[in-house]
Amino acid sequence: MKRPVHGGDVYAAARELKRDVRQLLDFSASINPLGPSAAAWRAIKEGSELLSHYPDPACRDLRQALATFWDRSPEEFLIGNGSTELIHLLPEALQIRHLLVIGPTFSEYAAAMARVGGQISSIMARRDDGYRPPLEQIMNDLGKFRNTRNSRPPVDAVMLCNPNSPTGQVCDADMVRKWARRAARLGQWCLVDETFAEYCEEVSILPEDLPAQTLVLRSFTKFYGLPGLRVGYAVGNPKVMKRLGAHQPPWSVNMLAQRAAQLALEDKRHSRRSLRFMEQERSRCVQGLMRLPGCSTFPSAANFLLLELPARLKAMRVVSALRRQGILVRDCSQVPGLNDRSIRLAIRSRADNDRLLSSLSEIIGKSRT
Ligand SMILES: Cc1ncc(COP(=O)(O)O)c(C=O)c1O
């Protein structure tokens, strides 16, 4: 099986460019530019004694903290080694044989299905529509996907990434709930990846009771700025969480990760600062990108922007030129449903973003001469 290519492999880039990782500017993974909460950092730096025992296999304190945060019961939570581990548990644990996704979207859903020999179908949001997910149309068509065609099993689960990566588009919470209820009536699982939803909590379906057969995924990677610790969580019916957990290897989340995630979650001040910063910096970056001749961006509710380069300028060329300068961005030209001029850019600090804008301006300028 071919592994999907993701952003964030700074180690490969450092080797290739013969530079130290710290000399790279990584816009290819979308991580909170303010970094993690200071309390989480401290727990990591001072937490070495946590490594002298096995980690809590049930992640009790973190699940309790999440239960308090979301006003739910701890049994509704399962912690994973990043949300990626949880995505990969889903097909086997829930016996999903055919998953419907709304593209263009995150490639790991298809990879998880491929691992178990499952089928995947996609409905693509259209460029002309600003990549707005066609949720109403899909809702009307959900029934059709139950029918078996060409000896493929009927669709038994649907996945929505909200906000969606790499387009940044969102669906509103009421619409997602309506969609989830419809899927449940048809006997389909509704899986909602809210890995970037801390940036726009109003789209989350977590504040209310979840419709039957609905499961939500979250992460401490992006907003909480802890990509290297590997912590994510699933929320859903306690019986379903048990089923999912039974497929997980023991101790998959280490104790530093559990402790730091709990402190990060509880640091509401840092969360508010992070949100405020992102709102301002994202709109400043949009303005900067719109000034680049021939470029367009799409409205984003997350901490990244999808950039479309001018006609005839291929993403691959720009990605390589930036890489030579030690600037990493995510080439999205191979993402099904996007064109070969598509790049995803994380929003970083003001100074880093200015550096990227100036390099992009230079590369685009040169391509026109
Ligand atoms: C949409 C989406 N979901 C899930 C993940 C996985 O995140 P993690 O495993 O770090 O929690 C990513 C990572 O890029 C993502 O973009």
The ligand as a Gaussian input file, in Angstrom:
#p B3LYP/6-31G(d) Opt

LIG

0 1
 C       -8.045000      16.790000       8.782000
 C       -7.061000      16.066000       9.611000
 N       -7.478000      15.114000      10.457000
 C       -6.624000      14.442000      11.236000
 C       -5.262000      14.694000      11.174000
 C       -4.343000      13.909000      12.043000
 O       -3.855000      14.657000      13.099000
 P       -3.145000      14.007000      14.354000
 O       -2.964000      12.545000      14.084000
 O       -1.866000      14.707000      14.507000
 O       -4.094000      14.211000      15.512000
 C       -4.772000      15.670000      10.303000
 C       -3.325000      15.930000      10.211000
 O       -2.822000      16.551000       9.340000
 C       -5.707000      16.372000       9.509000
 O       -5.276000      17.339000       8.656000

